[in-house]
Amino acid sequence: MCSSFELGELFLFWVLGSRELSYQLSAISFQLSAISFQLSAISFQLSAISY
């Protein structure tokens, strides 16, 4: 049997871990959107050059 203290500790650990994971995921998605923004800017410059 797990004591309630151990369960609370596990829950805290899981919440902190998931929060860390969501932070990492949001950072990754932010980087991806920045990369796609740069790519669209590059393609815009290329189309402006070709005209």
Backbone bond lengths (Angstrom), bond angles and torsions (degrees), N, CA, C in turn:
res aa  C-N    CA-C-N  psi(-1)  N-CA   C-N-CA  omega(-1)  CA-C   N-CA-C  phi
1 M - - - 1.469 - - 1.528 111.00 -
2 C 1.308 115.91 133.72 1.448 120.35 175.95 1.523 109.07 -85.21
3 S 1.296 116.95 139.90 1.452 119.49 175.18 1.525 108.66 -77.90
4 S 1.319 115.65 160.27 1.460 119.39 -177.76 1.533 110.23 -64.69
5 F 1.334 116.49 -28.99 1.461 119.46 179.38 1.524 110.16 -66.67
6 E 1.334 117.09 -42.85 1.457 120.63 178.68 1.524 110.61 -64.31
7 L 1.330 115.52 -40.36 1.462 118.71 178.53 1.526 110.77 -63.04
8 G 1.330 116.78 -42.53 1.457 120.51 178.85 1.519 110.91 -63.05
9 E 1.344 116.00 -38.36 1.460 120.27 179.39 1.530 109.90 -65.36
10 L 1.335 116.18 -44.10 1.467 120.53 177.89 1.525 110.66 -60.80
11 F 1.332 116.50 -42.45 1.461 120.98 -179.35 1.529 110.14 -63.52
12 L 1.352 116.11 -43.76 1.462 120.81 178.07 1.517 110.44 -60.20
13 F 1.329 115.91 -45.22 1.460 121.08 -179.37 1.527 110.34 -61.08
14 W 1.358 116.45 -42.45 1.460 121.08 -178.98 1.521 110.74 -66.92
15 V 1.341 116.85 -41.47 1.469 120.41 -179.82 1.520 110.20 -64.76
16 L 1.338 116.79 -44.62 1.464 120.41 179.56 1.525 110.31 -64.03
17 G 1.326 116.78 -41.23 1.455 120.91 179.75 1.518 111.51 -63.83
18 S 1.336 116.68 -43.21 1.464 119.55 -178.60 1.530 110.15 -69.24
19 R 1.335 115.97 -34.07 1.462 118.62 177.99 1.531 110.01 -66.43
20 E 1.330 115.47 -42.33 1.461 120.50 176.84 1.523 110.21 -60.97
21 L 1.333 116.22 -42.03 1.459 121.15 -179.49 1.526 110.56 -64.41
22 S 1.330 116.75 -42.37 1.463 119.16 179.85 1.523 110.59 -66.60
23 Y 1.339 116.67 -35.54 1.468 119.51 175.58 1.525 110.26 -61.46
24 Q 1.342 116.18 -46.32 1.456 120.19 -179.75 1.520 111.19 -62.51
25 L 1.338 116.28 -41.48 1.460 119.89 -179.28 1.524 110.98 -65.05
26 S 1.335 116.72 -41.34 1.463 119.00 179.23 1.524 110.54 -67.27
27 A 1.332 116.97 -35.25 1.467 119.81 177.53 1.524 110.52 -66.41
28 I 1.335 116.38 -40.90 1.469 120.56 178.98 1.526 110.57 -64.94
29 S 1.328 117.01 -43.13 1.465 119.77 179.98 1.526 110.18 -66.69
30 F 1.341 116.62 -33.96 1.462 119.94 177.42 1.525 110.25 -65.55
31 Q 1.335 116.88 -42.87 1.462 120.83 177.54 1.517 110.80 -63.03
32 L 1.336 116.79 -41.02 1.465 120.32 -179.50 1.523 110.64 -64.65
33 S 1.330 117.29 -40.75 1.465 119.47 179.16 1.523 110.45 -67.77
34 A 1.344 117.00 -34.55 1.466 119.90 176.99 1.523 110.13 -66.16
35 I 1.328 116.68 -40.46 1.468 120.89 178.64 1.532 110.73 -64.41
36 S 1.321 116.58 -43.94 1.465 119.57 179.58 1.521 110.56 -66.06
37 F 1.341 116.91 -33.40 1.459 120.33 176.76 1.528 110.15 -65.74
38 Q 1.330 116.93 -42.79 1.460 120.51 177.23 1.520 110.62 -63.04
39 L 1.322 117.12 -41.22 1.462 120.52 -179.96 1.528 110.91 -63.80
40 S 1.315 116.82 -41.39 1.460 119.44 179.09 1.525 110.40 -67.52
41 A 1.333 117.45 -35.17 1.468 120.58 177.08 1.519 110.16 -66.01
42 I 1.340 116.98 -40.28 1.464 121.00 178.71 1.533 110.62 -64.55
43 S 1.323 116.33 -44.98 1.461 119.30 -179.96 1.527 110.63 -65.84
44 F 1.331 116.85 -33.07 1.459 120.24 176.99 1.531 110.53 -66.26
45 Q 1.338 116.25 -42.59 1.466 120.02 177.21 1.520 110.93 -63.46
46 L 1.333 116.47 -40.80 1.463 120.01 179.63 1.516 111.14 -63.74
47 S 1.321 117.47 -42.01 1.466 120.45 179.09 1.521 110.44 -67.53
48 A 1.329 116.90 -34.44 1.467 119.96 177.56 1.530 110.18 -67.78
49 I 1.333 116.53 -36.45 1.461 119.84 178.41 1.536 110.70 -68.45
50 S 1.317 115.87 -40.23 1.463 119.06 -175.74 1.531 111.51 -70.38
51 Y 1.323 118.65 -22.40 1.459 120.72 -179.53 1.520 111.15 -80.20
